[in-house]
Amino acid sequence: MNPWLIAGLCLAGSGVISWGAARLRLRWPLVVLALLLAAIALQLFRAGQGQGGFHDLAAIVAQTFTVLPALLGMLAGLTVARLRGHRLAWRSVWGAVTALAMAVTALLIGATLAL
């Protein structure tokens, strides 16, 4: 399957989920999406590190074509929702968890690509 198609689907899917969650003022879809992205990014980072100094290039490619577009789609969906007047409560516990998971995901993506 074409990796660019996968990247586009990840970007669009997470964008729609985050926009819809913000529009409906639902917190749990964003929390779940952010935590899943962080868990996937961590697993791909560990796989990218490899064993004995051998890096798994497939994990690095997977990080680039799945998690990175999904994180960008999440940010784009939240931005569009914000521009349309649908604000989220980021000062709640779940808002902090979501923001922290998104930051961890971004750091893990950067660390994986730096391998």
Residue pairs with C-beta under 8 A, 6 or more apart in sequence:
3 61
3 65
4 65
6 65
6 66
7 64
7 65
7 66
7 68
7 69
8 69
10 65
10 66
10 67
10 69
10 70
10 73
11 69
11 70
11 72
11 73
11 76
12 73
13 70
13 73
14 33
14 37
14 69
14 70
14 71
14 73
14 74
14 77
15 73
15 74
15 76
15 77
15 80
16 77
17 29
17 30
17 33
17 74
17 77
18 29
18 30
18 33
18 73
18 74
18 75
18 76
18 77
18 78
18 81
19 77
19 78
19 80
19 81
20 26
20 29
20 77
21 27
21 28
21 29
21 30
22 30
22 77
22 78
22 81
22 82
22 86
22 87
22 88
23 81
23 84
23 86
25 86
25 88
27 88
27 89
27 92
27 94
27 95
27 98
28 94
30 74
30 78
30 88
30 94
30 98
31 94
31 97
31 98
31 101
33 70
33 74
34 74
34 97
34 98
34 99
34 101
34 102
34 105
35 97
35 101
37 67
37 70
37 71
37 74
37 101
37 102
37 105
38 101
38 102
38 104
38 105
38 108
40 66
40 67
41 63
41 67
41 104
41 105
41 108
41 109
41 112
42 104
42 108
44 59
44 60
44 62
44 63
44 67
44 108
44 112
45 59
45 63
45 108
45 111
45 112
47 56
47 58
47 59
48 55
48 56
48 59
48 60
48 63
48 112
48 115
49 55
49 56
49 115
50 56
55 115
59 112
60 112
60 113
60 115
63 109
63 112
63 113
64 113
67 105
67 109
68 109
71 102
71 105
71 106
71 109
74 102
75 102
78 88
81 88
88 95
89 95
90 96
90 98
90 99
